[in-house]
Amino acid sequence: IGYGGLVCQTSTCPPFTARKSSKILPNYVVMPSHYSMGKMDFDALHPVRTMIGTSDGASNPVMAEIFGKFDGPMYFDTYETVELIKYVENALVSTTVSFWNEVFMISKLMEDKGFKVDSDHIAKIVDVSPFWRSIYRFHGKAFSGLCLPKDLDAYVTWCMEELKYYPDVAAATRTVNNTMNNKYGVQERHAVYR
C-alpha cells in the first residue's frame, strides 16, 4: 500500500484482526470506543478509560500525545488483549441486561398469578449493594443499539470458530434477548453506564 502514517482501528473487531491488519499496515493501533449510547459526545471528551492496542503492548507516542489530553486513564496493551476487553465488556453488559430481563419475565409471571411484583423496584434495591458496579439496569425489552447485538453475535461466533469453544453464557444471553424481542419488543432508550 505504501502508506507510512499511523492507522487507528476504532471499531470493535474480533481478536487477531489488528494483528492481521498490521502485516499490511505496519503503523497500526487499535483503540475501541467505550461510549455509552446515551451520552456519546460527553464520553468522547471524558472517557472512562482509553485503551490502545499495539503489536507488543508498548506505548505509542503519537496516540499518547493525542489522547493523553482527555480525562480518564490510558492503558496500552497488546492488540489481542484490547480487542478481547471490548468484546468481554459488551458481552457482560448484554448478559446483565438479559439477566434483568429474566427478572422482568419472572415478575410478569408472578403478576399473572396475582402477586404484585415490580422488577424496576427490585433492580433499584439490588443496585444499592456496594458489591455491584452501578449500571443503569434497563429491562423489560430486548437490548438493541449499535454494539450489543452485533458484538454478542460476533463474540459467540469468534469463540466457536477461532477457539472451537461454545460460550454457553453468552449464547444463552442471546437466546434470552431474542425471547424478549419476540414477546416485548426492543428497548428504545439507551443505557447510561455511569
N, C-alpha and C positions, 0 to 999 in steps of 0.2 A: 504494500500500500504506500509506503514511503512517508507516512505521517509521523513526525517526531515529537509532537506535543503530548500533553497529558490527556488521557481518556478516562472519564469517570462514569461508571455504571451506577445509576441511582435506582433502577428498578429492582424489584425482588426477583431473584433468579435462583434456580436450583444450585446447590453446591457443585463445584467443578466448572461452572460457566465462566467465571472470571479467569480461572487457570487456563482453560482452553482459549479464551479470547486473548490472553496475554501472550500467547505464542505468535499471534498475528500483530498485535499492538503492544509493544514492549513496555510503554509507559502507561500501564493500565492499573486503575484502582477501582475498588467497589465501595460504594457508600449508600446503602439502602436508606430510604427516608423512614422516619419514625414520627409521622404526623397523625394526630387524631383527626378524623373526618370533620368533626365539629369545629375545629379551630386550626386549620392548616396554616393560615397566614401567621398567626401568633407562634405556632410551633416551629415554623421555618426560621424565625429570628431568635426563638428561645427554646432550642431543642432540649429535651430531657437528657439526651446524650448524642454525641456524634461518633459513629463507628466507621472506621475506614480500614478496608482490607487491602493489603499489599501482598506481593508474592511471598515475601519472607516474614511478614508481620511487623516489619520495621516502620518507623515514622516516615512519612513522605513530607518533605519540607514545603512544597507548594500547597498541599492540602492543609497542612498545619497552619500556614500563614493565612490562608483564606478563611478557614472555618474556626480557627482559634480565636477569632474576634467575637464569636457568638457565645451566648450563655451556655452553660452546661459543660460537663466533662467531655473530653475527646479521648477515644480509645483507638489504638492501632492493633490489628491482629492479622492473621493470615486470611487470604481470600475465603477459604472454606469455612473458617470459624465465623466470620462476619455474615456470610451468606446463610449459614445454618442458624445463627442467632435470630435473624429476621424471620425465617420460617418457623422456628420454635416459638417466638413471641406471638406471631399471628395464629399459630395452632393453639397456643394456650388461651388467647383471647377467644377464639372460636369455641374451644372446649368450655370455657367459663360461661359464655353466652348460652351454649347448648345445655349445660348443667342447670342454669336458671330457667331455661325453657322447660326442662323436665319438671322442675319445681312448679312452674306455672301450670303445666298439664296435670300434675298430681293435684294441685289446688282446685282446678276445674272439676276433676273427677270427684273430689271431696264435696264441692259445692253441689254437684249433681245428686249427691246422697243427702243433701240438706244441711251440710255444715258450712258455716261462714269462714272462709279461709282467704286471706289477702296475700298473694305472693309478693306484691310490692312491699308490704309491711314486713314480711319475713326477710326479704333481701336487705332492707334498711337495718333491721335489728342484727342480722348476721354481719353486716358491714361495719358495725360498731366495734367488733372484735379487733384488737391490735394485731392479731395473727394474720389478717388478710390485707393484702395491698389494696388500697382504695381504688376501685374501678367502678364506674357508673354501670351498674348491672341492669342493663335494659333487657327486658324479656317480654314474652307474650307474642312475639312474632319471630320469624326466621331472621337470622342475621344476613346482612347484604353488604353492599358497598363495593368499592374498587378492589380491595385487597383480600378480605377474609375468605369469600367463597373460592376464588381462583387460587389463592395461596394454599388453602387447606387441600384442595384437589391436587395441586401440584406437589405438595408435601407428601401426600399419600402415594401418588404415582412415583415420585422420586424414590421414596423408601422401597417400593416394590421393585422398580426397575434397576436402580443403582445398587441397592443393598440386599435385594432379594429378601426383604423383611416386610411383613404386613403389619402396619401400625394400627393395632386394634382400637385404641382410644381415639385416635384421630379419625379413623374410618367410622366409628360409632358416632362421633360428633357430627360428621357429615350426614349420617342416617337420621339422627335426631333433627338436624336443621331441615332436611328435606321433608320430614314428617310435619314439622311446624309450618313450613311453607305451604304444604298441601292443605293443612287444616285451618291455619290462622293468617296466612299471608306473610309478606316480607316487611321487615322493620324499615320504616321510613326515616325515623330520627336517627341521628348518628351518635355513636358512643363518644364520650369525652373521658379520656383516660386519666386525667388529673385535674 
